[in-house]
Amino acid sequence: MRARNWDRAIGLCGKIPLSLDELERLQDIVIGSKKLRNMAIRKWGA
């Protein structure tokens, strides 16, 4: 399932100018379940 989500997100990349909202939208496509994530850009180390 996750691989299909990545495929969909990659296919959509570049169609909308990159912004924070667009990154979050693509993240939503890849991760899917809203209960499994905190939408944000990490500003600290991995």
N, CA, C and O atoms as a Tripos MOL2 file, in Angstrom:
@<TRIPOS>MOLECULE
protein
  184   183    46     0     0
PROTEIN
NO_CHARGES

@<TRIPOS>ATOM
      1 N           0.8210   -1.1930    0.0000 N.3       1 MET1
      2 CA          0.0000    0.0000    0.0000 C.3       1 MET1
      3 C           0.8630    1.2540    0.0000 C.2       1 MET1
      4 O           0.6010    2.1900   -0.7560 O.2       1 MET1
      5 N           1.8850    1.2760    0.8410 N.am      2 ARG2
      6 CA          2.7320    2.4690    0.9210 C.3       2 ARG2
      7 C           3.4500    2.7170   -0.3990 C.2       2 ARG2
      8 O           3.6130    3.8700   -0.7980 O.2       2 ARG2
      9 N           3.8850    1.6560   -1.0880 N.am      3 ALA3
     10 CA          4.5600    1.8280   -2.3820 C.3       3 ALA3
     11 C           3.6160    2.4540   -3.4040 C.2       3 ALA3
     12 O           4.0340    3.2910   -4.2040 O.2       3 ALA3
     13 N           2.3460    2.0540   -3.3820 N.am      4 ARG4
     14 CA          1.3530    2.6590   -4.2820 C.3       4 ARG4
     15 C           1.1800    4.1330   -3.9700 C.2       4 ARG4
     16 O           1.0500    4.9540   -4.8790 O.2       4 ARG4
     17 N           1.1790    4.4740   -2.6840 N.am      5 ASN5
     18 CA          1.0390    5.8730   -2.2820 C.3       5 ASN5
     19 C           2.2300    6.6910   -2.7650 C.2       5 ASN5
     20 O           2.0630    7.8170   -3.2330 O.2       5 ASN5
     21 N           3.4450    6.1220   -2.6520 N.am      6 TRP6
     22 CA          4.6420    6.8150   -3.1410 C.3       6 TRP6
     23 C           4.5370    7.0300   -4.6450 C.2       6 TRP6
     24 O           4.8640    8.1040   -5.1510 O.2       6 TRP6
     25 N           4.0820    6.0140   -5.3490 N.am      7 ASP7
     26 CA          3.9290    6.1140   -6.7990 C.3       7 ASP7
     27 C           2.9810    7.2580   -7.1580 C.2       7 ASP7
     28 O           3.2570    8.0390   -8.0690 O.2       7 ASP7
     29 N           1.8850    7.3480   -6.4500 N.am      8 ARG8
     30 CA          0.9110    8.4170   -6.7030 C.3       8 ARG8
     31 C           1.5060    9.7890   -6.3960 C.2       8 ARG8
     32 O           1.3440   10.7250   -7.1790 O.2       8 ARG8
     33 N           2.1970    9.9140   -5.2530 N.am      9 ALA9
     34 CA          2.7890   11.1970   -4.8620 C.3       9 ALA9
     35 C           3.8550   11.6310   -5.8600 C.2       9 ALA9
     36 O           3.9120   12.8040   -6.2300 O.2       9 ALA9
     37 N           4.6920   10.7100   -6.2970 N.am     10 ILE10
     38 CA          5.7460   11.0450   -7.2620 C.3      10 ILE10
     39 C           5.1210   11.4900   -8.5850 C.2      10 ILE10
     40 O           5.6160   12.4100   -9.2360 O.2      10 ILE10
     41 N           4.0390   10.8350   -8.9700 N.am     11 GLY11
     42 CA          3.3530   11.2100  -10.1990 C.3      11 GLY11
     43 C           2.7580   12.6100  -10.1450 C.2      11 GLY11
     44 O           2.5910   13.2580  -11.1780 O.2      11 GLY11
     45 N           2.4360   13.0770   -8.9410 N.am     12 LEU12
     46 CA          1.8440   14.4070   -8.7780 C.3      12 LEU12
     47 C           2.8840   15.5060   -8.5850 C.2      12 LEU12
     48 O           2.5680   16.6880   -8.7230 O.2      12 LEU12
     49 N           4.1100   15.1310   -8.2690 N.am     13 CYS13
     50 CA          5.1580   16.1250   -8.0370 C.3      13 CYS13
     51 C           5.3720   16.9820   -9.2770 C.2      13 CYS13
     52 O           5.4000   16.4810  -10.4010 O.2      13 CYS13
     53 N           5.5210   18.2710   -9.0510 N.am     14 GLY14
     54 CA          5.8000   19.1900  -10.1340 C.3      14 GLY14
     55 C           4.5610   19.7740  -10.7990 C.2      14 GLY14
     56 O           4.6730   20.7120  -11.5880 O.2      14 GLY14
     57 N           3.4010   19.2450  -10.4990 N.am     15 LYS15
     58 CA          2.1800   19.7680  -11.1050 C.3      15 LYS15
     59 C           1.7140   21.0410  -10.4000 C.2      15 LYS15
     60 O           1.0400   21.8810  -10.9980 O.2      15 LYS15
     61 N           2.0760   21.1740   -9.1410 N.am     16 ILE16
     62 CA          1.7460   22.3600   -8.3510 C.3      16 ILE16
     63 C           3.0690   22.9120   -7.8230 C.2      16 ILE16
     64 O           3.9050   22.1370   -7.3600 O.2      16 ILE16
     65 N           3.2830   24.2260   -7.8790 N.am     17 PRO17
     66 CA          4.5370   24.7930   -7.3490 C.3      17 PRO17
     67 C           4.7660   24.3610   -5.8940 C.2      17 PRO17
     68 O           3.8330   24.3030   -5.0940 O.2      17 PRO17
     69 N           6.0090   24.0640   -5.5810 N.am     18 LEU18
     70 CA          6.3610   23.5630   -4.2550 C.3      18 LEU18
     71 C           6.1830   24.6390   -3.1900 C.2      18 LEU18
     72 O           6.6810   25.7570   -3.3280 O.2      18 LEU18
     73 N           5.4840   24.2940   -2.1560 N.am     19 SER19
     74 CA          5.2410   25.1680   -1.0120 C.3      19 SER19
     75 C           5.0650   24.2660    0.2030 C.2      19 SER19
     76 O           5.0290   23.0430    0.0720 O.2      19 SER19
     77 N           4.9590   24.8580    1.3640 N.am     20 LEU20
     78 CA          4.7300   24.0700    2.5720 C.3      20 LEU20
     79 C           3.4190   23.3010    2.4610 C.2      20 LEU20
     80 O           3.3560   22.1290    2.8300 O.2      20 LEU20
     81 N           2.3820   23.9450    1.9610 N.am     21 ASP21
     82 CA          1.0980   23.2600    1.7940 C.3      21 ASP21
     83 C           1.2080   22.0880    0.8350 C.2      21 ASP21
     84 O           0.6150   21.0370    1.0770 O.2      21 ASP21
     85 N           1.9570   22.2500   -0.2520 N.am     22 GLU22
     86 CA          2.1230   21.1680   -1.2180 C.3      22 GLU22
     87 C           2.9270   20.0230   -0.6150 C.2      22 GLU22
     88 O           2.6000   18.8590   -0.8450 O.2      22 GLU22
     89 N           3.9640   20.3260    0.1430 N.am     23 LEU23
     90 CA          4.7270   19.2640    0.8060 C.3      23 LEU23
     91 C           3.8390   18.4820    1.7650 C.2      23 LEU23
     92 O           3.9150   17.2550    1.8220 O.2      23 LEU23
     93 N           3.0030   19.1810    2.5100 N.am     24 GLU24
     94 CA          2.0880   18.5070    3.4380 C.3      24 GLU24
     95 C           1.0600   17.6680    2.6770 C.2      24 GLU24
     96 O           0.6970   16.5810    3.1290 O.2      24 GLU24
     97 N           0.5910   18.1560    1.5360 N.am     25 ARG25
     98 CA         -0.3630   17.3960    0.7280 C.3      25 ARG25
     99 C           0.2700   16.1000    0.2290 C.2      25 ARG25
    100 O          -0.3500   15.0380    0.2880 O.2      25 ARG25
    101 N           1.4980   16.1900   -0.2590 N.am     26 LEU26
    102 CA          2.2000   14.9920   -0.7310 C.3      26 LEU26
    103 C           2.4860   14.0350    0.4240 C.2      26 LEU26
    104 O           2.3840   12.8190    0.2630 O.2      26 LEU26
    105 N           2.8410   14.5760    1.5810 N.am     27 GLN27
    106 CA          3.0680   13.7510    2.7700 C.3      27 GLN27
    107 C           1.7760   13.0290    3.1350 C.2      27 GLN27
    108 O           1.8080   11.8530    3.4990 O.2      27 GLN27
    109 N           0.6550   13.7090    3.0430 N.am     28 ASP28
    110 CA         -0.6430   13.1030    3.3440 C.3      28 ASP28
    111 C          -0.9300   11.9400    2.3990 C.2      28 ASP28
    112 O          -1.4660   10.9170    2.8240 O.2      28 ASP28
    113 N          -0.5800   12.0880    1.1240 N.am     29 ILE29
    114 CA         -0.7940   11.0110    0.1520 C.3      29 ILE29
    115 C           0.0470    9.7990    0.5070 C.2      29 ILE29
    116 O          -0.4420    8.6710    0.4540 O.2      29 ILE29
    117 N           1.3120   10.0150    0.8720 N.am     30 VAL30
    118 CA          2.2250    8.8980    1.1500 C.3      30 VAL30
    119 C           1.8450    8.1900    2.4430 C.2      30 VAL30
    120 O           1.7850    6.9610    2.4840 O.2      30 VAL30
    121 N           1.5900    8.9520    3.4920 N.am     31 ILE31
    122 CA          1.3420    8.3510    4.8080 C.3      31 ILE31
    123 C          -0.0930    7.8400    4.9230 C.2      31 ILE31
    124 O          -0.3310    6.7740    5.4910 O.2      31 ILE31
    125 N          -1.0300    8.5840    4.3940 N.am     32 GLY32
    126 CA         -2.4120    8.1230    4.3860 C.3      32 GLY32
    127 C          -3.1520    8.3600    5.6860 C.2      32 GLY32
    128 O          -3.8580    9.3600    5.8160 O.2      32 GLY32
    129 N          -3.0110    7.4810    6.6350 N.am     33 SER33
    130 CA         -3.7810    7.5370    7.8750 C.3      33 SER33
    131 C          -3.4310    8.7670    8.7070 C.2      33 SER33
    132 O          -2.2750    8.9570    9.0840 O.2      33 SER33
    133 N          -4.4240    9.5970    8.9900 N.am     34 LYS34
    134 CA         -4.1980   10.8260    9.7340 C.3      34 LYS34
    135 C          -3.7860   10.5520   11.1770 C.2      34 LYS34
    136 O          -3.1340   11.3950   11.7950 O.2      34 LYS34
    137 N          -4.1470    9.4070   11.7230 N.am     35 LYS35
    138 CA         -3.7970    9.1190   13.1100 C.3      35 LYS35
    139 C          -2.3380    8.6770   13.2780 C.2      35 LYS35
    140 O          -1.8660    8.5270   14.4050 O.2      35 LYS35
    141 N          -1.6260    8.4710   12.1740 N.am     36 LEU36
    142 CA         -0.2400    8.0060   12.2490 C.3      36 LEU36
    143 C           0.7920    9.1130   12.0680 C.2      36 LEU36
    144 O           1.9860    8.8240   11.9950 O.2      36 LEU36
    145 N           0.3630   10.3750   11.9940 N.am     37 ARG37
    146 CA          1.3410   11.3970   11.6890 C.3      37 ARG37
    147 C           1.0210   12.7340   12.3400 C.2      37 ARG37
    148 O          -0.1120   13.0240   12.7250 O.2      37 ARG37
    149 N           2.0560   13.5160   12.4390 N.am     38 ASN38
    150 CA          1.9630   14.9120   12.8540 C.3      38 ASN38
    151 C           2.5360   15.7000   11.6830 C.2      38 ASN38
    152 O           3.7490   15.6980   11.4700 O.2      38 ASN38
    153 N           1.6760   16.3730   10.9220 N.am     39 MET39
    154 CA          2.1110   17.0690    9.7240 C.3      39 MET39
    155 C           3.0210   18.2430   10.0790 C.2      39 MET39
    156 O           2.5980   19.1990   10.7290 O.2      39 MET39
    157 N           4.2560   18.1550    9.6500 N.am     40 ALA40
    158 CA          5.2110   19.2180    9.9100 C.3      40 ALA40
    159 C           6.4930   18.9180    9.1470 C.2      40 ALA40
    160 O           6.7080   17.8050    8.6660 O.2      40 ALA40
    161 N           7.3380   19.9370    9.0490 N.am     41 ILE41
    162 CA          8.6720   19.7490    8.4920 C.3      41 ILE41
    163 C           9.6330   19.7150    9.6660 C.2      41 ILE41
    164 O           9.6540   20.6240   10.4960 O.2      41 ILE41
    165 N          10.4170   18.6710    9.7250 N.am     42 ARG42
    166 CA         11.3540   18.5140   10.8240 C.3      42 ARG42
    167 C          12.4640   19.5420   10.7100 C.2      42 ARG42
    168 O          13.0580   19.6970    9.6430 O.2      42 ARG42
    169 N          12.7470   20.2390   11.7860 N.am     43 LYS43
    170 CA         13.7980   21.2500   11.7950 C.3      43 LYS43
    171 C          15.0050   20.8110   12.6010 C.2      43 LYS43
    172 O          15.9400   21.5870   12.7940 O.2      43 LYS43
    173 N          14.9930   19.5820   13.0700 N.am     44 TRP44
    174 CA         16.0960   19.0390   13.8380 C.3      44 TRP44
    175 C          16.6030   17.7730   13.1560 C.2      44 TRP44
    176 O          16.0070   17.3170   12.1810 O.2      44 TRP44
    177 N          17.6720   17.2140   13.6460 N.am     45 GLY45
    178 CA         18.3010   16.0520   13.0280 C.3      45 GLY45
    179 C          17.4160   14.8320   12.9820 C.2      45 GLY45
    180 O          16.4340   14.7250   13.7160 O.2      45 GLY45
    181 N          17.7800   13.9110   12.1040 N.am     46 ALA46
    182 CA         16.9950   12.6770   11.9250 C.3      46 ALA46
    183 C          17.2360   11.7840   13.0560 C.2      46 ALA46
    184 O          16.6760   10.6890   13.1090 O.2      46 ALA46
@<TRIPOS>BOND
     1     1     2 1
     2     2     3 1
     3     3     4 2
     4     3     5 am
     5     5     6 1
     6     6     7 1
     7     7     8 2
     8     7     9 am
     9     9    10 1
    10    10    11 1
    11    11    12 2
    12    11    13 am
    13    13    14 1
    14    14    15 1
    15    15    16 2
    16    15    17 am
    17    17    18 1
    18    18    19 1
    19    19    20 2
    20    19    21 am
    21    21    22 1
    22    22    23 1
    23    23    24 2
    24    23    25 am
    25    25    26 1
    26    26    27 1
    27    27    28 2
    28    27    29 am
    29    29    30 1
    30    30    31 1
    31    31    32 2
    32    31    33 am
    33    33    34 1
    34    34    35 1
    35    35    36 2
    36    35    37 am
    37    37    38 1
    38    38    39 1
    39    39    40 2
    40    39    41 am
    41    41    42 1
    42    42    43 1
    43    43    44 2
    44    43    45 am
    45    45    46 1
    46    46    47 1
    47    47    48 2
    48    47    49 am
    49    49    50 1
    50    50    51 1
    51    51    52 2
    52    51    53 am
    53    53    54 1
    54    54    55 1
    55    55    56 2
    56    55    57 am
    57    57    58 1
    58    58    59 1
    59    59    60 2
    60    59    61 am
    61    61    62 1
    62    62    63 1
    63    63    64 2
    64    63    65 am
    65    65    66 1
    66    66    67 1
    67    67    68 2
    68    67    69 am
    69    69    70 1
    70    70    71 1
    71    71    72 2
    72    71    73 am
    73    73    74 1
    74    74    75 1
    75    75    76 2
    76    75    77 am
    77    77    78 1
    78    78    79 1
    79    79    80 2
    80    79    81 am
    81    81    82 1
    82    82    83 1
    83    83    84 2
    84    83    85 am
    85    85    86 1
    86    86    87 1
    87    87    88 2
    88    87    89 am
    89    89    90 1
    90    90    91 1
    91    91    92 2
    92    91    93 am
    93    93    94 1
    94    94    95 1
    95    95    96 2
    96    95    97 am
    97    97    98 1
    98    98    99 1
    99    99   100 2
   100    99   101 am
   101   101   102 1
   102   102   103 1
   103   103   104 2
   104   103   105 am
   105   105   106 1
   106   106   107 1
   107   107   108 2
   108   107   109 am
   109   109   110 1
   110   110   111 1
   111   111   112 2
   112   111   113 am
   113   113   114 1
   114   114   115 1
   115   115   116 2
   116   115   117 am
   117   117   118 1
   118   118   119 1
   119   119   120 2
   120   119   121 am
   121   121   122 1
   122   122   123 1
   123   123   124 2
   124   123   125 am
   125   125   126 1
   126   126   127 1
   127   127   128 2
   128   127   129 am
   129   129   130 1
   130   130   131 1
   131   131   132 2
   132   131   133 am
   133   133   134 1
   134   134   135 1
   135   135   136 2
   136   135   137 am
   137   137   138 1
   138   138   139 1
   139   139   140 2
   140   139   141 am
   141   141   142 1
   142   142   143 1
   143   143   144 2
   144   143   145 am
   145   145   146 1
   146   146   147 1
   147   147   148 2
   148   147   149 am
   149   149   150 1
   150   150   151 1
   151   151   152 2
   152   151   153 am
   153   153   154 1
   154   154   155 1
   155   155   156 2
   156   155   157 am
   157   157   158 1
   158   158   159 1
   159   159   160 2
   160   159   161 am
   161   161   162 1
   162   162   163 1
   163   163   164 2
   164   163   165 am
   165   165   166 1
   166   166   167 1
   167   167   168 2
   168   167   169 am
   169   169   170 1
   170   170   171 1
   171   171   172 2
   172   171   173 am
   173   173   174 1
   174   174   175 1
   175   175   176 2
   176   175   177 am
   177   177   178 1
   178   178   179 1
   179   179   180 2
   180   179   181 am
   181   181   182 1
   182   182   183 1
   183   183   184 2
@<TRIPOS>SUBSTRUCTURE
     1 MET1         2 RESIDUE 1 A MET
     2 ARG2         6 RESIDUE 1 A ARG
     3 ALA3        10 RESIDUE 1 A ALA
     4 ARG4        14 RESIDUE 1 A ARG
     5 ASN5        18 RESIDUE 1 A ASN
     6 TRP6        22 RESIDUE 1 A TRP
     7 ASP7        26 RESIDUE 1 A ASP
     8 ARG8        30 RESIDUE 1 A ARG
     9 ALA9        34 RESIDUE 1 A ALA
    10 ILE10       38 RESIDUE 1 A ILE
    11 GLY11       42 RESIDUE 1 A GLY
    12 LEU12       46 RESIDUE 1 A LEU
    13 CYS13       50 RESIDUE 1 A CYS
    14 GLY14       54 RESIDUE 1 A GLY
    15 LYS15       58 RESIDUE 1 A LYS
    16 ILE16       62 RESIDUE 1 A ILE
    17 PRO17       66 RESIDUE 1 A PRO
    18 LEU18       70 RESIDUE 1 A LEU
    19 SER19       74 RESIDUE 1 A SER
    20 LEU20       78 RESIDUE 1 A LEU
    21 ASP21       82 RESIDUE 1 A ASP
    22 GLU22       86 RESIDUE 1 A GLU
    23 LEU23       90 RESIDUE 1 A LEU
    24 GLU24       94 RESIDUE 1 A GLU
    25 ARG25       98 RESIDUE 1 A ARG
    26 LEU26      102 RESIDUE 1 A LEU
    27 GLN27      106 RESIDUE 1 A GLN
    28 ASP28      110 RESIDUE 1 A ASP
    29 ILE29      114 RESIDUE 1 A ILE
    30 VAL30      118 RESIDUE 1 A VAL
    31 ILE31      122 RESIDUE 1 A ILE
    32 GLY32      126 RESIDUE 1 A GLY
    33 SER33      130 RESIDUE 1 A SER
    34 LYS34      134 RESIDUE 1 A LYS
    35 LYS35      138 RESIDUE 1 A LYS
    36 LEU36      142 RESIDUE 1 A LEU
    37 ARG37      146 RESIDUE 1 A ARG
    38 ASN38      150 RESIDUE 1 A ASN
    39 MET39      154 RESIDUE 1 A MET
    40 ALA40      158 RESIDUE 1 A ALA
    41 ILE41      162 RESIDUE 1 A ILE
    42 ARG42      166 RESIDUE 1 A ARG
    43 LYS43      170 RESIDUE 1 A LYS
    44 TRP44      174 RESIDUE 1 A TRP
    45 GLY45      178 RESIDUE 1 A GLY
    46 ALA46      182 RESIDUE 1 A ALA
